[in-house]
């Protein structure tokens, strides 16, 4: 059985990006949302990108954004839109040359909506509060998953203690964690990152290479 891709989101320090890479994460998310405890600026992002091995894909997380967002003037790579963007905004970001992931609070209707959006290549299916560590009804998503054409990155309330059961129930393409690998709000913990990746069944780097 192929292990899921693991995304460690909300990384703020280079050493935690390296810990994620060494633990087997395939993606690392950098948050550019003002007011988030995990928000960073370009200088901090560049330090993380410089430390990140080439086999790990960085993802810029934006909210309520379109192709005019200032981060997109210098970012190269994948973008996660995790706000109130509509299909048109996603399409314009994709047309600007970015691979687009769309994050949303799970409901069957929202999953079907974004599955139908050609500009989106990954559904980040989250709980009611992104980054808030709140889970949702995994059984409903598991029942709907066979009807979805777009790959699913499962998020929302996952921890080293819960991720294995979530994977076994939903069988997503990947799993996404933020607060579940923090001991202090907004600051990742290398030990928890390693524990999460091990529980997810990932012990060596696994995931899309940067630029794919």
C-alpha positions in Angstrom: 0.0 0.0 0.0 1.4 3.4 -1.0 1.9 5.8 1.9 0.0 9.1 1.7 1.8 12.3 1.0 2.3 14.3 4.2 2.1 18.1 4.2 3.4 20.0 7.3 1.7 23.4 7.1 2.5 26.6 8.9 6.2 26.1 9.1 7.9 29.3 10.4 11.6 28.2 10.9 14.1 26.5 8.6 15.0 23.8 11.2 11.3 22.7 11.2 11.2 22.5 7.4 14.4 20.3 7.5 12.8 18.1 10.3 9.7 17.7 8.1 11.8 16.7 5.1 14.0 14.3 7.1 10.8 12.7 8.5 9.4 12.0 5.0 7.0 14.9 4.4 6.5 15.6 0.7 5.2 19.2 1.1 5.8 22.1 3.5 3.3 24.9 3.7 4.2 28.5 4.3 1.5 30.8 5.5 1.1 34.3 4.2 -2.2 35.2 5.9 -2.0 38.4 8.1 -3.2 37.7 11.7 -2.3 34.0 11.6 0.1 32.8 14.3 2.0 31.1 11.6 2.2 34.0 9.2 5.7 34.8 7.8 7.2 37.4 5.5 9.3 37.0 2.4 12.6 37.1 4.2 11.6 34.3 6.6 10.2 32.3 3.6 13.4 32.7 1.7 15.3 31.3 4.6 13.0 28.3 4.8 13.2 27.7 1.0 17.0 27.9 1.1 17.0 25.1 3.7 14.4 22.9 2.1 15.7 19.9 0.1 14.7 19.7 -3.5 12.5 16.7 -3.0 10.1 18.6 -0.8 7.6 20.9 -2.4 6.9 24.3 -0.8 3.3 25.5 -0.8 2.3 29.2 -0.3 -0.9 29.4 1.6 -3.0 32.5 0.9 -6.6 33.5 1.9 -9.1 35.6 0.0 -6.5 36.0 -2.8 -6.3 36.3 -6.6 -3.5 36.6 -9.1 -2.7 40.1 -7.9 -1.7 39.0 -4.4 1.8 40.4 -3.7 3.3 37.1 -2.7 2.7 35.8 -6.2 5.0 38.4 -7.7 8.0 36.4 -6.4 6.6 33.0 -5.4 7.4 30.1 -7.7 5.5 26.8 -7.2 2.3 25.6 -5.8 -0.3 27.8 -4.2 -3.0 26.9 -1.7 -6.0 29.2 -1.7 -7.7 28.8 1.6 -10.3 31.6 1.9 -13.4 32.7 0.1 -12.0 32.6 -3.4 -14.4 31.6 -6.1 -13.8 29.5 -9.2 -12.9 32.6 -11.2 -10.1 33.6 -8.8 -8.7 30.0 -8.8 -8.7 30.0 -12.6 -6.9 33.3 -12.8 -4.2 32.2 -10.4 -3.8 29.0 -12.4 -3.6 31.0 -15.6 -0.8 33.0 -14.1 1.3 29.8 -14.0 0.6 28.4 -10.5 -0.6 25.0 -9.6 -3.6 25.5 -7.3 -4.8 23.7 -4.3 -8.2 24.8 -2.8 -8.8 24.5 0.9 -12.4 24.5 2.3 -14.4 23.4 5.2 -15.9 20.0 4.4 -19.5 19.5 3.2 -20.6 17.2 0.4 -21.7 20.2 -1.6 -18.4 22.0 -1.2 -16.4 18.9 -2.1 -18.5 18.4 -5.3 -18.2 22.1 -6.1 -14.4 22.2 -6.0 -14.0 18.8 -7.6 -15.7 20.3 -10.7 -13.2 23.2 -10.9 -10.7 22.5 -13.6 -8.2 25.0 -12.2 -7.8 23.1 -8.9 -5.5 20.0 -8.9 -5.8 19.2 -5.1 -8.7 19.5 -2.7 -7.6 20.4 0.8 -10.6 19.1 2.7 -10.5 20.8 6.1 -12.5 21.1 9.3 -14.6 24.2 10.2 -11.6 26.3 11.1 -8.5 26.1 9.0 -5.4 25.7 11.3 -7.7 25.4 14.3 -7.2 21.7 14.9 -10.9 20.9 14.5 -11.9 17.6 12.8 -15.0 16.9 10.8 -17.1 13.9 9.7 -14.6 11.6 8.1 -17.2 9.0 7.4 -19.1 11.3 5.1 -15.9 12.2 3.1 -15.0 8.5 2.9 -18.4 7.7 1.4 -18.0 10.5 -1.1 -14.4 10.0 -2.1 -14.9 7.4 -4.8 -17.0 10.0 -6.7 -14.3 12.7 -6.6 -12.0 13.0 -9.5 -9.5 15.4 -7.9 -6.9 14.2 -5.4 -7.8 14.8 -1.7 -5.4 16.2 1.0 -7.2 15.5 4.3 -6.8 18.2 6.9 -8.5 19.3 10.1 -7.7 18.1 13.6 -5.1 15.5 12.7 -2.5 14.6 15.3 0.1 11.8 15.6 -2.6 9.9 17.6 -5.4 10.3 15.1 -3.8 10.3 11.6 -3.6 6.6 11.2 -7.3 6.0 11.8 -8.2 8.9 9.5 -6.0 7.5 6.7 -7.5 4.0 7.2 -11.0 5.4 7.1 -10.8 7.9 4.2 -7.8 6.6 2.1 -6.9 10.1 0.9 -4.0 11.0 -1.5 -2.4 12.8 1.4 -2.7 14.3 4.9 -2.1 17.9 6.1 -1.3 18.9 9.6 -0.6 22.2 11.3 -1.6 22.7 14.9 -1.4 18.9 15.5 2.4 19.1 15.4 2.7 22.1 17.7 3.3 22.2 21.5 3.2 26.1 21.4 0.6 27.7 19.2 2.1 28.7 15.9 5.5 27.0 16.5 6.2 23.5 15.2 7.8 20.7 17.2 10.3 18.5 15.5 9.5 15.5 17.7 5.8 15.8 16.9 6.5 16.1 13.2 8.5 12.9 13.3 5.8 11.2 15.2 3.1 12.3 12.8 5.0 11.2 9.7 5.7 7.8 11.3 2.1 7.3 12.3 1.1 8.2 8.7 3.4 5.5 7.5 6.0 7.8 6.0 9.6 7.2 7.0 11.5 8.3 3.9 10.9 11.4 1.7 7.7 10.7 -0.2 5.7 13.1 -2.4 5.8 15.3 -5.5 9.1 16.8 -6.3 9.4 20.5 -6.4 7.9 21.8 -9.7 5.7 18.8 -10.4 
